[in-house]
């Protein structure tokens, strides 16, 4: 497999994962960590959105290479 195909596949997967983390952060946390304390739900979702943005950027860079 050449690098162009590999980076296209990796970029596509990262874009889908990043979009899911940005659009549904609370549900993403629920699936990964289970039930959180009520005071921890919003801060955990905010961190998940920031991580989703970083994953989106990584996916865009992979697709542009």
CHARMM-style PDB file with segment names, atoms N, HN, CA, C and O in Angstrom:
ATOM      1  N   UNK     1       0.855  -1.171   0.000  1.00  0.00      PROA
ATOM      2  CA  UNK     1       0.000   0.000   0.000  1.00  0.00      PROA
ATOM      3  C   UNK     1       0.902   1.235   0.000  1.00  0.00      PROA
ATOM      4  O   UNK     1       1.838   1.329   0.794  1.00  0.00      PROA
ATOM      5  N   UNK     2       0.616   2.162  -0.882  1.00  0.00      PROA
ATOM      6  HN  UNK     2      -0.144   2.086  -1.527  1.00  0.00      PROA
ATOM      7  CA  UNK     2       1.424   3.372  -0.917  1.00  0.00      PROA
ATOM      8  C   UNK     2       0.944   4.373   0.129  1.00  0.00      PROA
ATOM      9  O   UNK     2      -0.124   4.213   0.719  1.00  0.00      PROA
ATOM     10  N   UNK     3       1.750   5.402   0.346  1.00  0.00      PROA
ATOM     11  HN  UNK     3       2.618   5.532  -0.133  1.00  0.00      PROA
ATOM     12  CA  UNK     3       1.463   6.350   1.428  1.00  0.00      PROA
ATOM     13  C   UNK     3       0.225   7.187   1.155  1.00  0.00      PROA
ATOM     14  O   UNK     3      -0.468   7.575   2.095  1.00  0.00      PROA
ATOM     15  N   UNK     4      -0.071   7.474  -0.102  1.00  0.00      PROA
ATOM     16  HN  UNK     4       0.492   7.158  -0.866  1.00  0.00      PROA
ATOM     17  CA  UNK     4      -1.249   8.279  -0.419  1.00  0.00      PROA
ATOM     18  C   UNK     4      -2.530   7.564  -0.010  1.00  0.00      PROA
ATOM     19  O   UNK     4      -3.426   8.177   0.570  1.00  0.00      PROA
ATOM     20  N   UNK     5      -2.619   6.299  -0.302  1.00  0.00      PROA
ATOM     21  HN  UNK     5      -1.891   5.801  -0.774  1.00  0.00      PROA
ATOM     22  CA  UNK     5      -3.801   5.522   0.070  1.00  0.00      PROA
ATOM     23  C   UNK     5      -3.915   5.395   1.582  1.00  0.00      PROA
ATOM     24  O   UNK     5      -5.002   5.525   2.146  1.00  0.00      PROA
ATOM     25  N   UNK     6      -2.785   5.140   2.231  1.00  0.00      PROA
ATOM     26  HN  UNK     6      -1.903   5.034   1.772  1.00  0.00      PROA
ATOM     27  CA  UNK     6      -2.796   4.989   3.686  1.00  0.00      PROA
ATOM     28  C   UNK     6      -3.213   6.288   4.368  1.00  0.00      PROA
ATOM     29  O   UNK     6      -4.022   6.259   5.294  1.00  0.00      PROA
ATOM     30  N   UNK     7      -2.678   7.425   3.930  1.00  0.00      PROA
ATOM     31  HN  UNK     7      -2.020   7.448   3.177  1.00  0.00      PROA
ATOM     32  CA  UNK     7      -3.043   8.699   4.546  1.00  0.00      PROA
ATOM     33  C   UNK     7      -4.492   9.072   4.252  1.00  0.00      PROA
ATOM     34  O   UNK     7      -5.132   9.729   5.073  1.00  0.00      PROA
ATOM     35  N   UNK     8      -5.014   8.674   3.118  1.00  0.00      PROA
ATOM     36  HN  UNK     8      -4.494   8.141   2.451  1.00  0.00      PROA
ATOM     37  CA  UNK     8      -6.419   8.930   2.811  1.00  0.00      PROA
ATOM     38  C   UNK     8      -7.323   8.122   3.739  1.00  0.00      PROA
ATOM     39  O   UNK     8      -8.316   8.646   4.244  1.00  0.00      PROA
ATOM     40  N   UNK     9      -6.994   6.874   3.961  1.00  0.00      PROA
ATOM     41  HN  UNK     9      -6.188   6.449   3.551  1.00  0.00      PROA
ATOM     42  CA  UNK     9      -7.787   6.037   4.867  1.00  0.00      PROA
ATOM     43  C   UNK     9      -7.699   6.556   6.294  1.00  0.00      PROA
ATOM     44  O   UNK     9      -8.718   6.683   6.973  1.00  0.00      PROA
ATOM     45  N   UNK    10      -6.489   6.857   6.753  1.00  0.00      PROA
ATOM     46  HN  UNK    10      -5.662   6.755   6.201  1.00  0.00      PROA
ATOM     47  CA  UNK    10      -6.297   7.377   8.112  1.00  0.00      PROA
ATOM     48  C   UNK    10      -7.015   8.709   8.289  1.00  0.00      PROA
ATOM     49  O   UNK    10      -7.670   8.933   9.307  1.00  0.00      PROA
ATOM     50  N   UNK    11      -6.894   9.593   7.301  1.00  0.00      PROA
ATOM     51  HN  UNK    11      -6.362   9.411   6.474  1.00  0.00      PROA
ATOM     52  CA  UNK    11      -7.561  10.894   7.381  1.00  0.00      PROA
ATOM     53  C   UNK    11      -9.066  10.769   7.430  1.00  0.00      PROA
ATOM     54  O   UNK    11      -9.724  11.490   8.181  1.00  0.00      PROA
ATOM     55  N   UNK    12      -9.626   9.862   6.641  1.00  0.00      PROA
ATOM     56  HN  UNK    12      -9.092   9.276   6.031  1.00  0.00      PROA
ATOM     57  CA  UNK    12     -11.078   9.664   6.661  1.00  0.00      PROA
ATOM     58  C   UNK    12     -11.572   9.142   7.993  1.00  0.00      PROA
ATOM     59  O   UNK    12     -12.590   9.600   8.511  1.00  0.00      PROA
ATOM     60  N   UNK    13     -10.852   8.188   8.545  1.00  0.00      PROA
ATOM     61  HN  UNK    13     -10.025   7.816   8.125  1.00  0.00      PROA
ATOM     62  CA  UNK    13     -11.234   7.640   9.854  1.00  0.00      PROA
ATOM     63  C   UNK    13     -11.123   8.700  10.940  1.00  0.00      PROA
ATOM     64  O   UNK    13     -12.003   8.804  11.795  1.00  0.00      PROA
ATOM     65  N   UNK    14     -10.050   9.488  10.915  1.00  0.00      PROA
ATOM     66  HN  UNK    14      -9.336   9.403  10.221  1.00  0.00      PROA
ATOM     67  CA  UNK    14      -9.882  10.542  11.916  1.00  0.00      PROA
ATOM     68  C   UNK    14     -10.957  11.613  11.786  1.00  0.00      PROA
ATOM     69  O   UNK    14     -11.424  12.143  12.794  1.00  0.00      PROA
ATOM     70  N   UNK    15     -11.354  11.937  10.566  1.00  0.00      PROA
ATOM     71  HN  UNK    15     -10.974  11.507   9.747  1.00  0.00      PROA
ATOM     72  CA  UNK    15     -12.420  12.923  10.392  1.00  0.00      PROA
ATOM     73  C   UNK    15     -13.742  12.429  10.961  1.00  0.00      PROA
ATOM     74  O   UNK    15     -14.443  13.182  11.638  1.00  0.00      PROA
ATOM     75  N   UNK    16     -14.088  11.190  10.700  1.00  0.00      PROA
ATOM     76  HN  UNK    16     -13.519  10.578  10.151  1.00  0.00      PROA
ATOM     77  CA  UNK    16     -15.343  10.638  11.232  1.00  0.00      PROA
ATOM     78  C   UNK    16     -15.301  10.594  12.758  1.00  0.00      PROA
ATOM     79  O   UNK    16     -16.277  10.953  13.416  1.00  0.00      PROA
ATOM     80  N   UNK    17     -14.189  10.163  13.316  1.00  0.00      PROA
ATOM     81  HN  UNK    17     -13.396   9.871  12.781  1.00  0.00      PROA
ATOM     82  CA  UNK    17     -14.056  10.097  14.768  1.00  0.00      PROA
ATOM     83  C   UNK    17     -14.099  11.490  15.393  1.00  0.00      PROA
ATOM     84  O   UNK    17     -14.750  11.689  16.418  1.00  0.00      PROA
ATOM     85  N   UNK    18     -13.409  12.454  14.783  1.00  0.00      PROA
ATOM     86  HN  UNK    18     -12.879  12.293  13.950  1.00  0.00      PROA
ATOM     87  CA  UNK    18     -13.407  13.817  15.302  1.00  0.00      PROA
ATOM     88  C   UNK    18     -14.775  14.461  15.253  1.00  0.00      PROA
ATOM     89  O   UNK    18     -15.173  15.150  16.192  1.00  0.00      PROA
ATOM     90  N   UNK    19     -15.501  14.245  14.167  1.00  0.00      PROA
ATOM     91  HN  UNK    19     -15.178  13.686  13.404  1.00  0.00      PROA
ATOM     92  CA  UNK    19     -16.847  14.807  14.055  1.00  0.00      PROA
ATOM     93  C   UNK    19     -17.766  14.196  15.102  1.00  0.00      PROA
ATOM     94  O   UNK    19     -18.584  14.904  15.690  1.00  0.00      PROA
ATOM     95  N   UNK    20     -17.647  12.897  15.345  1.00  0.00      PROA
ATOM     96  HN  UNK    20     -16.982  12.323  14.868  1.00  0.00      PROA
ATOM     97  CA  UNK    20     -18.472  12.242  16.370  1.00  0.00      PROA
ATOM     98  C   UNK    20     -18.163  12.801  17.752  1.00  0.00      PROA
ATOM     99  O   UNK    20     -19.072  12.989  18.561  1.00  0.00      PROA
ATOM    100  N   UNK    21     -16.887  13.068  18.032  1.00  0.00      PROA
ATOM    101  HN  UNK    21     -16.149  12.915  17.375  1.00  0.00      PROA
ATOM    102  CA  UNK    21     -16.530  13.603  19.344  1.00  0.00      PROA
ATOM    103  C   UNK    21     -17.009  15.028  19.526  1.00  0.00      PROA
ATOM    104  O   UNK    21     -17.341  15.421  20.644  1.00  0.00      PROA
ATOM    105  N   UNK    22     -17.054  15.812  18.464  1.00  0.00      PROA
ATOM    106  HN  UNK    22     -16.784  15.493  17.556  1.00  0.00      PROA
ATOM    107  CA  UNK    22     -17.500  17.195  18.573  1.00  0.00      PROA
ATOM    108  C   UNK    22     -19.023  17.284  18.653  1.00  0.00      PROA
ATOM    109  O   UNK    22     -19.553  18.094  19.412  1.00  0.00      PROA
ATOM    110  N   UNK    23     -19.724  16.470  17.887  1.00  0.00      PROA
ATOM    111  HN  UNK    23     -19.293  15.812  17.270  1.00  0.00      PROA
ATOM    112  CA  UNK    23     -21.190  16.558  17.843  1.00  0.00      PROA
ATOM    113  C   UNK    23     -21.842  15.887  19.056  1.00  0.00      PROA
ATOM    114  O   UNK    23     -22.819  16.405  19.597  1.00  0.00      PROA
ATOM    115  N   UNK    24     -21.311  14.739  19.485  1.00  0.00      PROA
ATOM    116  HN  UNK    24     -20.517  14.317  19.046  1.00  0.00      PROA
ATOM    117  CA  UNK    24     -21.919  13.978  20.582  1.00  0.00      PROA
ATOM    118  C   UNK    24     -20.926  13.732  21.714  1.00  0.00      PROA
ATOM    119  O   UNK    24     -20.614  12.573  21.989  1.00  0.00      PROA
ATOM    120  N   UNK    25     -20.412  14.771  22.388  1.00  0.00      PROA
ATOM    121  HN  UNK    25     -20.666  15.712  22.165  1.00  0.00      PROA
ATOM    122  CA  UNK    25     -19.394  14.525  23.413  1.00  0.00      PROA
ATOM    123  C   UNK    25     -19.931  13.816  24.650  1.00  0.00      PROA
ATOM    124  O   UNK    25     -19.235  12.978  25.223  1.00  0.00      PROA
ATOM    125  N   UNK    26     -21.140  14.131  25.070  1.00  0.00      PROA
ATOM    126  HN  UNK    26     -21.705  14.812  24.605  1.00  0.00      PROA
ATOM    127  CA  UNK    26     -21.678  13.495  26.278  1.00  0.00      PROA
ATOM    128  C   UNK    26     -21.962  12.011  26.043  1.00  0.00      PROA
ATOM    129  O   UNK    26     -21.689  11.184  26.913  1.00  0.00      PROA
ATOM    130  N   UNK    27     -22.506  11.672  24.877  1.00  0.00      PROA
ATOM    131  HN  UNK    27     -22.727  12.344  24.171  1.00  0.00      PROA
ATOM    132  CA  UNK    27     -22.770  10.273  24.576  1.00  0.00      PROA
ATOM    133  C   UNK    27     -21.467   9.496  24.386  1.00  0.00      PROA
ATOM    134  O   UNK    27     -21.381   8.321  24.743  1.00  0.00      PROA
ATOM    135  N   UNK    28     -20.457  10.160  23.823  1.00  0.00      PROA
ATOM    136  HN  UNK    28     -20.527  11.115  23.533  1.00  0.00      PROA
ATOM    137  CA  UNK    28     -19.154   9.526  23.646  1.00  0.00      PROA
ATOM    138  C   UNK    28     -18.552   9.191  25.008  1.00  0.00      PROA
ATOM    139  O   UNK    28     -18.020   8.099  25.207  1.00  0.00      PROA
ATOM    140  N   UNK    29     -18.639  10.135  25.942  1.00  0.00      PROA
ATOM    141  HN  UNK    29     -19.071  11.022  25.780  1.00  0.00      PROA
ATOM    142  CA  UNK    29     -18.144   9.882  27.304  1.00  0.00      PROA
ATOM    143  C   UNK    29     -18.949   8.781  27.984  1.00  0.00      PROA
ATOM    144  O   UNK    29     -18.388   7.950  28.697  1.00  0.00      PROA
ATOM    145  N   UNK    30     -20.248   8.774  27.769  1.00  0.00      PROA
ATOM    146  HN  UNK    30     -20.704   9.450  27.189  1.00  0.00      PROA
ATOM    147  CA  UNK    30     -21.111   7.753  28.377  1.00  0.00      PROA
ATOM    148  C   UNK    30     -20.694   6.365  27.918  1.00  0.00      PROA
ATOM    149  O   UNK    30     -20.644   5.433  28.721  1.00  0.00      PROA
ATOM    150  N   UNK    31     -20.393   6.222  26.626  1.00  0.00      PROA
ATOM    151  HN  UNK    31     -20.434   6.979  25.974  1.00  0.00      PROA
ATOM    152  CA  UNK    31     -19.990   4.918  26.097  1.00  0.00      PROA
ATOM    153  C   UNK    31     -18.628   4.489  26.619  1.00  0.00      PROA
ATOM    154  O   UNK    31     -18.408   3.303  26.865  1.00  0.00      PROA
ATOM    155  N   UNK    32     -17.715   5.429  26.790  1.00  0.00      PROA
ATOM    156  HN  UNK    32     -17.894   6.392  26.589  1.00  0.00      PROA
ATOM    157  CA  UNK    32     -16.353   5.093  27.199  1.00  0.00      PROA
ATOM    158  C   UNK    32     -16.239   4.919  28.712  1.00  0.00      PROA
ATOM    159  O   UNK    32     -15.696   3.921  29.184  1.00  0.00      PROA
ATOM    160  N   UNK    33     -16.752   5.890  29.474  1.00  0.00      PROA
ATOM    161  HN  UNK    33     -17.194   6.702  29.091  1.00  0.00      PROA
ATOM    162  CA  UNK    33     -16.519   5.911  30.914  1.00  0.00      PROA
ATOM    163  C   UNK    33     -17.718   5.505  31.754  1.00  0.00      PROA
ATOM    164  O   UNK    33     -17.597   5.394  32.974  1.00  0.00      PROA
ATOM    165  N   UNK    34     -18.854   5.284  31.147  1.00  0.00      PROA
ATOM    166  HN  UNK    34     -18.952   5.374  30.156  1.00  0.00      PROA
ATOM    167  CA  UNK    34     -20.032   4.932  31.920  1.00  0.00      PROA
ATOM    168  C   UNK    34     -20.662   6.166  32.553  1.00  0.00      PROA
ATOM    169  O   UNK    34     -20.452   7.287  32.088  1.00  0.00      PROA
ATOM    170  N   UNK    35     -21.431   5.956  33.609  1.00  0.00      PROA
ATOM    171  HN  UNK    35     -21.601   5.046  33.987  1.00  0.00      PROA
ATOM    172  CA  UNK    35     -22.105   7.069  34.281  1.00  0.00      PROA
ATOM    173  C   UNK    35     -21.109   7.887  35.081  1.00  0.00      PROA
ATOM    174  O   UNK    35     -20.388   7.361  35.928  1.00  0.00      PROA
ATOM    175  N   UNK    36     -21.079   9.191  34.799  1.00  0.00      PROA
ATOM    176  HN  UNK    36     -21.665   9.619  34.111  1.00  0.00      PROA
ATOM    177  CA  UNK    36     -20.234  10.114  35.551  1.00  0.00      PROA
ATOM    178  C   UNK    36     -21.077  10.846  36.581  1.00  0.00      PROA
ATOM    179  O   UNK    36     -22.303  10.895  36.481  1.00  0.00      PROA
ATOM    180  N   UNK    37     -20.410  11.407  37.561  1.00  0.00      PROA
ATOM    181  HN  UNK    37     -19.414  11.367  37.642  1.00  0.00      PROA
ATOM    182  CA  UNK    37     -21.093  12.248  38.531  1.00  0.00      PROA
ATOM    183  C   UNK    37     -21.672  13.447  37.796  1.00  0.00      PROA
ATOM    184  O   UNK    37     -21.096  13.899  36.806  1.00  0.00      PROA
ATOM    185  N   UNK    38     -22.798  13.967  38.260  1.00  0.00      PROA
ATOM    186  HN  UNK    38     -23.266  13.600  39.064  1.00  0.00      PROA
ATOM    187  CA  UNK    38     -23.501  15.052  37.561  1.00  0.00      PROA
ATOM    188  C   UNK    38     -22.620  16.284  37.366  1.00  0.00      PROA
ATOM    189  O   UNK    38     -22.740  16.974  36.354  1.00  0.00      PROA
ATOM    190  N   UNK    39     -21.734  16.568  38.327  1.00  0.00      PROA
ATOM    191  HN  UNK    39     -21.637  16.008  39.150  1.00  0.00      PROA
ATOM    192  CA  UNK    39     -20.867  17.743  38.208  1.00  0.00      PROA
ATOM    193  C   UNK    39     -19.721  17.526  37.224  1.00  0.00      PROA
ATOM    194  O   UNK    39     -19.094  18.495  36.796  1.00  0.00      PROA
ATOM    195  N   UNK    40     -19.440  16.298  36.864  1.00  0.00      PROA
ATOM    196  HN  UNK    40     -19.950  15.512  37.212  1.00  0.00      PROA
ATOM    197  CA  UNK    40     -18.316  16.008  35.973  1.00  0.00      PROA
ATOM    198  C   UNK    40     -18.727  15.854  34.515  1.00  0.00      PROA
ATOM    199  O   UNK    40     -17.863  15.728  33.647  1.00  0.00      PROA
ATOM    200  N   UNK    41     -20.021  15.860  34.227  1.00  0.00      PROA
ATOM    201  HN  UNK    41     -20.723  15.962  34.932  1.00  0.00      PROA
ATOM    202  CA  UNK    41     -20.474  15.596  32.862  1.00  0.00      PROA
ATOM    203  C   UNK    41     -20.057  16.717  31.905  1.00  0.00      PROA
ATOM    204  O   UNK    41     -19.484  16.442  30.851  1.00  0.00      PROA
ATOM    205  N   UNK    42     -20.336  17.967  32.254  1.00  0.00      PROA
ATOM    206  HN  UNK    42     -20.802  18.191  33.110  1.00  0.00      PROA
ATOM    207  CA  UNK    42     -20.022  19.070  31.350  1.00  0.00      PROA
ATOM    208  C   UNK    42     -18.519  19.306  31.190  1.00  0.00      PROA
ATOM    209  O   UNK    42     -18.077  19.504  30.058  1.00  0.00      PROA
ATOM    210  N   UNK    43     -17.698  19.297  32.260  1.00  0.00      PROA
ATOM    211  HN  UNK    43     -18.057  19.136  33.180  1.00  0.00      PROA
ATOM    212  CA  UNK    43     -16.253  19.442  32.039  1.00  0.00      PROA
ATOM    213  C   UNK    43     -15.660  18.308  31.204  1.00  0.00      PROA
ATOM    214  O   UNK    43     -14.774  18.545  30.383  1.00  0.00      PROA
ATOM    215  N   UNK    44     -16.132  17.099  31.402  1.00  0.00      PROA
ATOM    216  HN  UNK    44     -16.852  16.907  32.069  1.00  0.00      PROA
ATOM    217  CA  UNK    44     -15.634  15.972  30.602  1.00  0.00      PROA
ATOM    218  C   UNK    44     -16.034  16.136  29.142  1.00  0.00      PROA
ATOM    219  O   UNK    44     -15.253  15.806  28.249  1.00  0.00      PROA
ATOM    220  N   UNK    45     -17.241  16.641  28.884  1.00  0.00      PROA
ATOM    221  HN  UNK    45     -17.875  16.909  29.610  1.00  0.00      PROA
ATOM    222  CA  UNK    45     -17.672  16.878  27.509  1.00  0.00      PROA
ATOM    223  C   UNK    45     -16.850  17.989  26.858  1.00  0.00      PROA
ATOM    224  O   UNK    45     -16.539  17.913  25.670  1.00  0.00      PROA
ATOM    225  N   UNK    46     -16.497  19.015  27.627  1.00  0.00      PROA
ATOM    226  HN  UNK    46     -16.749  19.076  28.593  1.00  0.00      PROA
ATOM    227  CA  UNK    46     -15.677  20.097  27.087  1.00  0.00      PROA
ATOM    228  C   UNK    46     -14.288  19.588  26.690  1.00  0.00      PROA
ATOM    229  O   UNK    46     -13.753  19.977  25.651  1.00  0.00      PROA
ATOM    230  N   UNK    47     -13.720  18.733  27.506  1.00  0.00      PROA
ATOM    231  HN  UNK    47     -14.154  18.417  28.350  1.00  0.00      PROA
ATOM    232  CA  UNK    47     -12.421  18.148  27.175  1.00  0.00      PROA
ATOM    233  C   UNK    47     -12.551  17.265  25.939  1.00  0.00      PROA
ATOM    234  O   UNK    47     -11.669  17.270  25.080  1.00  0.00      PROA
ATOM    235  N   UNK    48     -13.636  16.511  25.840  1.00  0.00      PROA
ATOM    236  HN  UNK    48     -14.353  16.507  26.538  1.00  0.00      PROA
ATOM    237  CA  UNK    48     -13.846  15.631  24.691  1.00  0.00      PROA
ATOM    238  C   UNK    48     -13.985  16.452  23.407  1.00  0.00      PROA
ATOM    239  O   UNK    48     -13.504  16.024  22.358  1.00  0.00      PROA
ATOM    240  N   UNK    49     -14.633  17.623  23.464  1.00  0.00      PROA
ATOM    241  HN  UNK    49     -15.024  17.971  24.316  1.00  0.00      PROA
ATOM    242  CA  UNK    49     -14.763  18.472  22.285  1.00  0.00      PROA
ATOM    243  C   UNK    49     -13.392  18.998  21.860  1.00  0.00      PROA
ATOM    244  O   UNK    49     -13.090  19.047  20.668  1.00  0.00      PROA
ATOM    245  N   UNK    50     -12.564  19.390  22.827  1.00  0.00      PROA
ATOM    246  HN  UNK    50     -12.810  19.350  23.795  1.00  0.00      PROA
ATOM    247  CA  UNK    50     -11.220  19.858  22.490  1.00  0.00      PROA
ATOM    248  C   UNK    50     -10.395  18.745  21.849  1.00  0.00      PROA
ATOM    249  O   UNK    50      -9.676  18.990  20.880  1.00  0.00      PROA
ATOM    250  N   UNK    51     -10.491  17.532  22.377  1.00  0.00      PROA
ATOM    251  HN  UNK    51     -11.075  17.334  23.164  1.00  0.00      PROA
ATOM    252  CA  UNK    51      -9.795  16.400  21.775  1.00  0.00      PROA
ATOM    253  C   UNK    51     -10.345  16.082  20.386  1.00  0.00      PROA
ATOM    254  O   UNK    51      -9.591  15.710  19.486  1.00  0.00      PROA
ATOM    255  N   UNK    52     -11.632  16.228  20.217  1.00  0.00      PROA
ATOM    256  HN  UNK    52     -12.244  16.531  20.947  1.00  0.00      PROA
ATOM    257  CA  UNK    52     -12.235  16.016  18.903  1.00  0.00      PROA
ATOM    258  C   UNK    52     -11.730  17.015  17.877  1.00  0.00      PROA
ATOM    259  O   UNK    52     -11.522  16.666  16.715  1.00  0.00      PROA
ATOM    260  N   UNK    53     -11.531  18.264  18.305  1.00  0.00      PROA
ATOM    261  HN  UNK    53     -11.700  18.547  19.249  1.00  0.00      PROA
ATOM    262  CA  UNK    53     -10.964  19.269  17.408  1.00  0.00      PROA
ATOM    263  C   UNK    53      -9.551  18.928  16.993  1.00  0.00      PROA
ATOM    264  O   UNK    53      -9.177  19.109  15.834  1.00  0.00      PROA
ATOM    265  N   UNK    54      -8.760  18.434  17.937  1.00  0.00      PROA
ATOM    266  HN  UNK    54      -9.064  18.287  18.878  1.00  0.00      PROA
ATOM    267  CA  UNK    54      -7.390  18.034  17.617  1.00  0.00      PROA
ATOM    268  C   UNK    54      -7.372  16.852  16.653  1.00  0.00      PROA
ATOM    269  O   UNK    54      -6.524  16.786  15.763  1.00  0.00      PROA
ATOM    270  N   UNK    55      -8.296  15.930  16.828  1.00  0.00      PROA
ATOM    271  HN  UNK    55      -8.985  15.984  17.551  1.00  0.00      PROA
ATOM    272  CA  UNK    55      -8.391  14.783  15.921  1.00  0.00      PROA
ATOM    273  C   UNK    55      -8.849  15.233  14.531  1.00  0.00      PROA
ATOM    274  O   UNK    55      -8.379  14.709  13.521  1.00  0.00      PROA
ATOM    275  N   UNK    56      -9.767  16.206  14.480  1.00  0.00      PROA
ATOM    276  HN  UNK    56     -10.148  16.632  15.300  1.00  0.00      PROA
ATOM    277  CA  UNK    56     -10.194  16.744  13.191  1.00  0.00      PROA
ATOM    278  C   UNK    56      -9.023  17.369  12.439  1.00  0.00      PROA
ATOM    279  O   UNK    56      -8.859  17.148  11.239  1.00  0.00      PROA
ATOM    280  N   UNK    57      -8.211  18.148  13.148  1.00  0.00      PROA
ATOM    281  HN  UNK    57      -8.344  18.327  14.123  1.00  0.00      PROA
ATOM    282  CA  UNK    57      -7.045  18.771  12.518  1.00  0.00      PROA
ATOM    283  C   UNK    57      -6.083  17.717  12.012  1.00  0.00      PROA
ATOM    284  O   UNK    57      -5.545  17.850  10.913  1.00  0.00      PROA
ATOM    285  N   UNK    58      -5.856  16.679  12.786  1.00  0.00      PROA
ATOM    286  HN  UNK    58      -6.293  16.571  13.679  1.00  0.00      PROA
ATOM    287  CA  UNK    58      -4.970  15.602  12.354  1.00  0.00      PROA
ATOM    288  C   UNK    58      -5.515  14.916  11.099  1.00  0.00      PROA
ATOM    289  O   UNK    58      -4.750  14.563  10.202  1.00  0.00      PROA
ATOM    290  N   UNK    59      -6.827  14.730  11.037  1.00  0.00      PROA
ATOM    291  HN  UNK    59      -7.449  15.017  11.766  1.00  0.00      PROA
ATOM    292  CA  UNK    59      -7.442  14.128   9.861  1.00  0.00      PROA
ATOM    293  C   UNK    59      -7.320  15.012   8.625  1.00  0.00      PROA
ATOM    294  O   UNK    59      -7.090  14.515   7.522  1.00  0.00      PROA
ATOM    295  N   UNK    60      -7.472  16.313   8.807  1.00  0.00      PROA
ATOM    296  HN  UNK    60      -7.659  16.717   9.703  1.00  0.00      PROA
ATOM    297  CA  UNK    60      -7.334  17.240   7.683  1.00  0.00      PROA
ATOM    298  C   UNK    60      -5.891  17.248   7.187  1.00  0.00      PROA
ATOM    299  O   UNK    60      -5.652  17.268   5.980  1.00  0.00      PROA
ATOM    300  N   UNK    61      -4.935  17.234   8.102  1.00  0.00      PROA
ATOM    301  HN  UNK    61      -5.130  17.218   9.083  1.00  0.00      PROA
ATOM    302  CA  UNK    61      -3.531  17.205   7.696  1.00  0.00      PROA
ATOM    303  C   UNK    61      -3.224  15.904   6.955  1.00  0.00      PROA
ATOM    304  O   UNK    61      -2.518  15.920   5.947  1.00  0.00      PROA
ATOM    305  N   UNK    62      -3.742  14.788   7.442  1.00  0.00      PROA
ATOM    306  HN  UNK    62      -4.315  14.775   8.261  1.00  0.00      PROA
ATOM    307  CA  UNK    62      -3.502  13.505   6.769  1.00  0.00      PROA
ATOM    308  C   UNK    62      -4.101  13.498   5.375  1.00  0.00      PROA
ATOM    309  O   UNK    62      -3.492  12.970   4.444  1.00  0.00      PROA
ATOM    310  N   UNK    63      -5.280  14.074   5.215  1.00  0.00      PROA
ATOM    311  HN  UNK    63      -5.775  14.504   5.971  1.00  0.00      PROA
ATOM    312  CA  UNK    63      -5.906  14.116   3.888  1.00  0.00      PROA
ATOM    313  C   UNK    63      -5.173  15.067   2.946  1.00  0.00      PROA
ATOM    314  O   UNK    63      -5.109  14.816   1.743  1.00  0.00      PROA
ATOM    315  N   UNK    64      -4.629  16.141   3.474  1.00  0.00      PROA
ATOM    316  HN  UNK    64      -4.681  16.345   4.452  1.00  0.00      PROA
ATOM    317  CA  UNK    64      -3.942  17.097   2.603  1.00  0.00      PROA
ATOM    318  C   UNK    64      -2.548  16.618   2.206  1.00  0.00      PROA
ATOM    319  O   UNK    64      -1.964  17.143   1.259  1.00  0.00      PROA
ATOM    320  N   UNK    65      -2.011  15.634   2.914  1.00  0.00      PROA
ATOM    321  HN  UNK    65      -2.485  15.207   3.683  1.00  0.00      PROA
ATOM    322  CA  UNK    65      -0.700  15.103   2.537  1.00  0.00      PROA
ATOM    323  C   UNK    65      -0.879  14.085   1.449  1.00  0.00      PROA
ATOM    324  OT1 UNK    65       0.101  13.506   0.978  1.00  0.00      PROA
TER     325      UNK     65
END
